[in-house]
Amino acid sequence: MNEKHLGSSLDDFLAEEGLLAEAEAVAWKRVLAFQIAKSMEEQNMTKAEMARRMNTSRAAVDRLLDPENESATLITLEKAALAVGKRLQVALV
């Protein structure tokens, strides 16, 4: 066993490897995609209706809801949030 990381957290390991920021960004995108999809489901909103409300294509909504797709911009996320009656909140901590 590699003793170098014994007792360290996953965050510490990822930071040491220079991967923490990327891992956190991917995780946040997945959480947001899940929350948007859940809000759509609660409102019985189709992807076509979501696209109409966001003034975009159904393919763009598919990309937004794909947890593996990392291309969503803050503007797109804000449009999606507004389309389901929410607000996107971003903060530096």
HELIX and SHEET records of a PDB file:
HELIX    1   1 GLU A    3  HIS A    5  5                                   3    
HELIX    2   2 LEU A   10  GLU A   16  1                                   7    
HELIX    3   3 LEU A   20  GLU A   42  1                                  23    
HELIX    4   4 LYS A   47  MET A   54  1                                   8    
HELIX    5   5 ARG A   58  LEU A   65  1                                   8    
HELIX    6   6 LEU A   74  ALA A   83  1                                  10    
END                                                                             
